[in-house]
Every structure is written in structure tokens, then in C-alpha cells.
Amino acid sequence: MPPSIEVYLAAVGQVEPAHQSPGIAELFLEADIIVQSVLLVLLGMSVVCWVIIFNKAAMLRKAVRLDTAFLDLFWKSQRLDQVYDRLDRYQGSPVASVFKAAYVELSRLTRDEGEGHAGMGATLDAEDNLERALRRAASSERTALERLTPFLATTGSTAPFIGLFGTVWGILRAFQKIDATGQATVATVGGDISHALIATAVGLAAAIPAVMAFNFFNSRIRVLNSDMENFSSDFLNIVKRHFRRS
């Protein structure tokens, strides 16, 4: 005789509901203060890194575009004062900033020459002063381009170790519970091990984008530095030919 519907209902009633695994937020709230501190530090570093990444990417993209446009203007122009008058269009171009500093120094040297300070010695001093002005301007622009990128390198090198500290701490607590209860079950140590693994995952999630962005930005900055060095050499050669013909 087939079982009645009451038997089926009784069997269903004895089935325990499926266990739902806790989410990331629940695991964070259930973690102890040490693991929570590690996770907060890593999340803070990650947020700062992403802010730097977006701002630096936009700045370098603008610098490359403006450098290309400025160099095109410079080599097509017949007079330096015409280039200087259009510098407002190239705010954010490292090469344009180097040219501005060099043009101001060149104007001062030309004024001194017109006041009767000419001569071979004065000409050599003028060339040295102009070279120093170019070097200072390029160094200042290089410093501005590299600003905040060391934080990306710091995050890339330290975040995995900070996460590893949280992992070690979570596993240590798991072993302490095993020692206290004498049971090595998942219910006893599962939470602490989950917290430990989350710390490692967050550390890697913070470090990997930071390292990738740091390497990418360094390659772009090297290109911009090369553009400034090449422009400085070309500008100085042009001015030297002018002084020696005068």
C-alpha cells in the first residue's frame, strides 16, 4: 500500500534547510579586531591607489597629447616669441613648460647682451645659464610627473605581506580554538580560516593593480622625459648657433 500524503509531509518536515554561506560583509563583521584592521588598511590603500591611477592616467594622456601638439607648433614656427605667445593653449605639457623656462632665461640673457655684456666669456656663461635653466625645468616637470607613483609601488610591495599577516593571525586563532575545544571540525575553525583567506585575497587585489599601474606609468614617464631631454638639446643647439653667429 503506497504511503499516505501525511508520511511525505512528515519526511519533508524532517529535512533541514540548506545552510547558506555568509557573504563578504558578514565575514568582515564576524572577524576579530586584528583581521578587521588589516582589511580596513588594505581597502584604504586600494581606494587611494585607484584614485591615483585614474588621475595619473588622465594627466599623462593629456601630457602626451599636448607635447605632440606643442612640438608640432615649435618646429613649424619661425620665431620663438610666436611660440611663447601661444603657450596658454598647452597648459599641462612638460615640453612647453621647459620651453617657457628656457625662453624667459633666454630673454634675460639677450637683454644683458644688449646692455653691453657681450664677449666670448659672456657668451659661454649665457650658454651655461641657459643649459642650467633647461635642466632645472626638466627636473621640476619630471618630479611632477612622478608625484604619487611611489605610493603605488609601496602598495604593490607591502599589501601582500599585510594580507599575509591577517592570514597568519586567522590561522593562529583557528589553532587556538582547536586546542581549546579538542575538535578540528569545519564548524569550529571554518570562520577563522575564511577570515584568513579573505585577508590574503584583499591584499592581492590591492597589490596587483598597483604594480601594473606603476610599471605602465613609469614607461609613459620615461617617454615624456626623453621628449624633454631631446627638446632641451635641440633648443640649446639652436641658441648656441645664434650666439656664436652674433
N, C-alpha and C positions, 0 to 999 in steps of 0.2 A: 504494500500500500504506500503510495507516494507521501512524503512528509507534507504536513499542512503548512499553510502560509504563516502560521504562528511560529513554526520551527525556523523558517527562513528569517523572519524578523528578529527572533532571538539570536540567531547566529550573526546577523548583521550588527546587532547592538553590541555584541562582544568584541567586534573589530575596533581596535584603537585607531584614532585619527592619525593620518600621516604626519610625521614630525617635519616642521618647516625650519630650514636652516636660517639663522639670524643674518640680517643684512650687514653691510659695512658700518652703517651708523650705530646699529645695536652692538656690534663687536667693539666699536670705539668706546661707547658708553660703559660697556661691561669691563673694559680693561682697567688695570690699576693706574695710579698716577704717573708712574715712570713711563709706561708704554704710551699713555696719553700725551705726555710731554714730548716724547720722541716723535710721535705722529704730528703734533702741532708744529714742532720745529721744522719737520720735513715739508709739511704743507705750506708753511710760511715761506720757506726757501723756494719751493716750487712756484708759488704765486709771484714772488719777486723776480724769479728767472723769466717767467713768461712775460711780465711787464717789460723787462729789459729786452727780451727777444723781439717783441713787436715794435718797440720804439727804435731799437738799434737797426732793425731790418729796414724800417721806413727811412731812417736817417741816411743809411748807406746807399739805399736805392736812389734817394734824392741826390746825394753827393756824386754818384757815378753819372747820373743824367746831366747834372749841371756842369760837371767837369768837362764832359764831352762837348756840351754846347759852348762853354767858355773858350776852350782850346780852339774850337772852330772859329769863333769870333776873333780871337787873338791873332791867328795866323792869316786871317783874311783882311785884317785892319792894316792901314798904312801908318797910323800914328798911335802912340801909346796913350795920349790923352783921350782919344776917341774910345779906347777900351775902358779907361778909368771912368769915363762919364756914364758907362752902361753897367757898372758893377752892381747897382741896386737890383738888377734882374737875376743875379747869380748868388744871392744870399744862401749860404749852405754849401758852396763849392769850395773845397780845400785849396784847389789851384788858384781860384780867384782871390782867396784871402792871401795867399802867398804873393800873388801879383800886386795886390793892394799895398802890402807892406814894402815890397821892393820899389814900387812906384813912388811912394812917399819918401823913401830914403833917396831914391834917385833924384827926385825934385830938390831935396835939400842939398845934395852934392852938386847938382847943376847950378843952384843958386850961389853956393860957395865959389864955384868956378867962375861965375860971372862977376863976383866981387873981387877977383884978382888973386885967388888962392891956387892958381893953376901951377903946373910944373910936373915933372916926371914923378917926384916923390908924392906930390898931392894926388896925382892920378892913381898911383899904386895904393895909396891909403883909401881913396874913394872906392876902388875895386874891392879892397878887403872889407870896407864897411858895408858895401852892398852885399857881398857874399855872406857876411855875418847876419845881415837883416833877412836874407833869404833863408838861412839856416834856422834862425830863431822862429820865423813864421812857420816853416815846415814842421819844426819840433812842436810848436804850440798846436797846430792842426792835428798832428799825429796823436798828441795827448788827448785832444778832444774826441778823436775817433775811437780811441781805446778805452775811454771812460766807461766804467761799469762792467766791461767784459771780464775783468778778473773775478768778479763775483760768480760768473758762470763757471769759470774754471774751479773756483773754490767749491761750488755746489757739486760739480761733477766728481771731484776727488773726495769729498767728505760725506756726501749724502749716503752712499752705500755703507760706509762704516757706522754712521749714525743709525741707519736702519738695522745693521748687524748688531749693534748694541741692544736695540729693542728686542731683536730676535733672541739673543743670548739671555736677556732678562726674562722673557716669556718662558723659555725652556727651563730656566732655573726654577721659576715658580711651579712649573709642571712637575719637576722632580721633587720639589718640596711637598707638593700635595700627595704624590705617590708615597713618599716617606711617611707622611702624617696619617694617611688612610690605609696604606698597605695594599692599595688597589691600583693597577695600571690600566684602567678602563678608559674608553673614549669619553665617557661621561665625566670622568674625574679630571683629565688633562686636556680634553679637546679644546676648551675655551682658551686656555693659556697658549696652546700651540697655534691656534688660529690668530691670536693677537700677535704672536711672534712672527708668523709668516706675513701678516699684513704690514708690519714694520719693514720687513725686507722688501716687499713689493713697492711700498711707497717710496723707500729710499732709491730703488732703481728707477722708478717713474720720475723722480725728481732729477736724478743724475744723467740719464740718457739724453733727454732733450738739451740739457745744459751743455754737455760735452759736444754734441753735434752742432749746436748753435755757435759755441765758442770757436770751433775749428772753421766753420763756414765764415764767420765774421772776420777771423784772422786772415783768411785768404783774400777777402774783399779789401781789408785794410792794407794788406801788402800791395795790392794793385794800386790803390789810391796813393800810397807812399811812393811807389815807383813813378806815378804820374807827377807828383810834386817834385821829386828829385830830377826827373828829366826836364821838367819845365824850368826849374831853377838853373840847371846847367845851360839850357838853351838861352834863357833870358840873360844870364851873366855873360855868355859869349857875345850876344848881340851888343850889350852895353860896352864890353871891353873893346870891341871893334870900333865903336863910336868914339870912345875916349881916346884911343890911340890914333885915330884919324884926325882928331881935333888938335 
